[in-house]
């Protein structure tokens, strides 16, 4: 199930920017990991693929899969944030069963 265009038009487009600071402390604390909770709808075929992958790779969970996928997308589309690049490269050279 996808989000219809009418629903997108009614959404507050600045919601993500306002929520961005919710999971972070000070920017200078780069060594500490902070998290932001996201909720989204994805196609069922992607959900089933993720579920099958997690079932075959017990050291992975939905959070690690989604974080890895997002880092991959951002890196491939020109994001130059060092932490995104590090996450992308770490996942690239880490076997799924580790």
Backbone bond lengths (Angstrom), bond angles and torsions (degrees), N, CA, C in turn:
res aa  C-N    CA-C-N  psi(-1)  N-CA   C-N-CA  omega(-1)  CA-C   N-CA-C  phi
1 X - - - 1.449 - - 1.521 109.82 -
2 X 1.293 117.44 127.77 1.449 121.23 178.77 1.512 111.52 -104.13
3 X 1.279 115.91 171.51 1.457 121.83 177.76 1.518 107.26 -90.51
4 X 1.324 117.24 126.93 1.448 121.66 179.48 1.519 111.40 -72.07
5 X 1.334 115.87 156.64 1.457 120.27 -179.40 1.519 111.93 -60.59
6 X 1.330 116.91 -36.68 1.458 119.55 178.38 1.517 111.71 -61.24
7 X 1.320 116.07 -38.98 1.462 119.88 179.16 1.524 110.36 -67.47
8 X 1.341 117.61 -38.65 1.460 120.92 178.82 1.520 111.48 -63.65
9 X 1.335 115.89 -39.91 1.468 119.35 -179.07 1.517 111.43 -62.97
10 X 1.341 117.55 -32.04 1.447 121.08 -178.21 1.521 113.52 -83.94
11 X 1.327 117.61 -9.76 1.458 120.68 -177.63 1.524 110.61 -80.04
12 X 1.310 116.11 150.89 1.451 121.45 174.71 1.521 107.86 -77.32
13 X 1.309 118.35 110.73 1.465 122.49 -175.11 1.524 112.79 -70.31
14 X 1.322 118.03 -13.74 1.456 120.75 179.22 1.521 112.59 -96.30
15 X 1.320 117.07 6.60 1.456 120.91 -177.95 1.526 111.60 -58.83
16 X 1.321 117.63 -44.87 1.467 120.84 -179.05 1.522 111.13 -62.28
17 X 1.326 117.52 -41.94 1.458 120.41 179.14 1.528 111.50 -64.29
18 X 1.314 117.48 -39.19 1.462 120.31 178.28 1.513 111.32 -67.66
19 X 1.318 117.39 -37.45 1.466 121.70 -178.00 1.520 111.95 -78.12
20 X 1.318 118.22 -18.32 1.465 121.62 -174.86 1.522 112.09 -54.08
21 X 1.306 118.50 -40.65 1.455 121.49 -178.32 1.516 114.19 -77.03
22 X 1.313 118.81 -9.17 1.462 121.17 -175.79 1.521 112.96 -65.07
23 X 1.327 118.87 -34.57 1.451 120.66 -176.06 1.515 113.52 -100.22
24 X 1.304 117.68 5.21 1.454 120.28 -176.65 1.504 110.80 -114.08
25 X 1.310 114.97 154.72 1.462 120.15 174.75 1.515 106.87 -103.96
26 X 1.281 117.02 -113.53 1.458 120.09 178.96 1.514 109.04 -95.84
27 X 1.314 117.25 142.32 1.457 121.93 179.80 1.518 112.38 -61.34
28 X 1.315 118.45 -28.16 1.455 122.51 -178.14 1.516 113.75 -72.12
29 X 1.306 117.61 -10.72 1.457 121.36 -178.59 1.520 109.74 -94.50
30 X 1.323 116.99 61.29 1.457 122.15 -176.11 1.522 112.75 -65.51
31 X 1.329 118.43 -25.35 1.451 120.38 -177.70 1.526 112.19 -75.50
32 X 1.323 118.30 -18.77 1.457 121.42 179.19 1.526 109.16 -90.50
33 X 1.333 115.09 133.93 1.451 120.53 179.04 1.523 108.58 -86.03
34 X 1.305 116.54 132.44 1.459 120.99 175.67 1.524 108.41 -121.99
35 X 1.302 116.12 155.59 1.457 121.22 -175.31 1.519 110.64 -127.82
36 X 1.313 115.35 150.56 1.455 123.80 173.31 1.521 106.03 -127.37
37 X 1.297 117.18 133.13 1.457 121.43 -179.82 1.532 109.60 -84.53
38 X 1.333 115.78 133.98 1.462 121.99 177.94 1.520 109.49 -123.65
39 X 1.305 115.65 147.41 1.453 120.88 174.35 1.519 107.20 -130.49
40 X 1.332 116.19 131.03 1.453 119.85 -178.68 1.518 110.65 -152.34
41 X 1.303 115.69 159.93 1.456 121.36 172.99 1.517 107.67 -98.69
42 X 1.341 115.61 137.18 1.459 121.20 177.22 1.519 108.32 -127.16
43 X 1.333 117.37 157.05 1.460 119.66 176.24 1.537 110.48 -60.11
44 X 1.312 115.75 143.37 1.460 120.59 -177.15 1.522 112.08 -58.81
45 X 1.315 117.89 -34.46 1.464 120.65 -179.86 1.536 110.87 -62.80
46 X 1.337 117.82 -36.10 1.467 120.56 176.32 1.524 110.57 -69.68
47 X 1.314 116.85 -39.29 1.460 120.54 178.17 1.530 110.22 -61.86
48 X 1.339 116.79 -46.64 1.457 119.85 179.50 1.525 111.30 -62.50
49 X 1.332 117.42 -40.32 1.456 120.75 177.31 1.520 111.90 -62.36
50 X 1.334 116.59 -42.79 1.459 120.72 178.08 1.525 110.48 -64.52
51 X 1.323 116.96 -43.73 1.461 121.67 -180.00 1.529 110.77 -61.66
52 X 1.327 117.42 -43.17 1.468 121.36 178.30 1.526 110.87 -64.16
53 X 1.337 116.52 -42.91 1.465 120.76 179.36 1.523 110.79 -61.55
54 X 1.320 117.18 -45.85 1.467 121.46 -179.54 1.526 110.25 -64.27
55 X 1.329 116.86 -37.14 1.458 120.62 177.79 1.519 112.56 -63.03
56 X 1.329 116.65 -33.33 1.465 121.73 -179.73 1.527 112.37 -89.38
57 X 1.319 118.01 -14.13 1.468 123.43 -177.65 1.522 109.19 -131.60
58 X 1.332 117.15 82.23 1.470 120.78 -172.40 1.532 114.90 -64.28
59 X 1.325 119.01 -14.42 1.465 120.57 177.45 1.530 112.28 -82.25
60 X 1.316 116.73 -4.52 1.455 122.43 176.73 1.519 108.37 -105.51
61 X 1.333 116.38 148.80 1.452 121.33 172.14 1.520 107.85 -132.81
62 X 1.327 116.82 177.03 1.467 119.85 -175.90 1.518 112.57 -61.47
63 X 1.320 116.78 -31.03 1.456 120.12 -178.49 1.537 110.52 -70.95
64 X 1.316 115.72 -42.04 1.465 119.88 179.24 1.527 110.42 -67.36
65 X 1.328 117.37 -40.86 1.466 121.36 179.03 1.527 110.68 -62.24
66 X 1.324 116.73 -48.67 1.466 120.28 -177.86 1.522 111.48 -66.63
67 X 1.328 117.34 -40.06 1.463 121.08 178.00 1.527 110.82 -63.58
68 X 1.318 115.83 -43.05 1.463 120.64 178.37 1.529 111.02 -63.62
69 X 1.322 116.50 -43.72 1.467 120.87 -179.86 1.527 111.22 -63.94
70 X 1.316 116.75 -40.99 1.461 120.32 179.40 1.528 111.15 -66.69
71 X 1.333 117.05 -42.81 1.468 120.44 177.59 1.526 110.30 -61.48
72 X 1.325 116.65 -41.52 1.462 121.16 178.25 1.529 110.68 -61.08
73 X 1.322 116.40 -48.60 1.464 120.90 179.41 1.525 111.76 -59.25
74 X 1.329 116.83 -48.30 1.463 120.61 -178.13 1.527 111.75 -63.08
75 X 1.328 116.70 -44.58 1.460 120.80 179.47 1.526 110.60 -62.30
76 X 1.312 116.70 -46.80 1.469 121.38 -178.44 1.531 112.28 -65.02
77 X 1.327 116.55 -21.09 1.464 120.12 -178.63 1.524 112.94 -106.97
78 X 1.335 116.53 23.58 1.450 120.84 168.38 1.512 117.56 94.19
79 X 1.320 119.54 6.41 1.460 120.20 177.60 1.524 108.56 -65.11
80 X 1.323 116.68 129.71 1.466 119.75 -178.03 1.529 112.90 -109.25
81 X 1.322 117.37 16.79 1.458 121.37 176.68 1.526 108.89 -68.65
82 X 1.325 116.44 128.35 1.463 121.31 -175.29 1.535 112.53 -59.21
83 X 1.319 118.01 -41.11 1.466 120.25 -178.16 1.531 111.56 -67.07
84 X 1.321 117.50 -34.05 1.466 121.00 176.03 1.524 109.46 -66.68
85 X 1.330 116.40 -44.54 1.467 120.78 178.52 1.523 111.03 -61.42
86 X 1.337 117.15 -43.79 1.463 120.71 178.73 1.526 110.95 -61.53
87 X 1.313 116.93 -44.14 1.473 120.20 179.30 1.519 110.72 -62.58
88 X 1.323 116.52 -43.83 1.463 120.96 179.34 1.530 110.68 -60.15
89 X 1.337 116.75 -48.54 1.466 120.49 -177.90 1.527 111.49 -68.51
90 X 1.324 117.95 -38.94 1.467 120.49 176.68 1.524 110.76 -58.68
91 X 1.324 116.55 -45.96 1.463 120.45 -179.71 1.522 111.78 -69.42
92 X 1.310 116.57 -32.89 1.463 121.01 -179.75 1.522 111.33 -64.15
93 X 1.331 116.83 -37.83 1.458 120.86 -175.80 1.524 113.85 -103.55
94 X 1.336 117.26 10.98 1.457 121.69 176.44 1.524 107.54 -107.35
95 X 1.339 116.01 128.74 1.456 119.67 177.99 1.515 109.12 -69.77
96 X 1.342 118.28 143.16 1.469 121.80 -177.73 1.514 114.61 -57.64
97 X 1.321 119.47 -23.06 1.459 120.71 -177.98 1.521 112.52 -92.28
98 X 1.332 118.62 9.62 1.464 121.86 179.41 1.506 110.54 -115.24
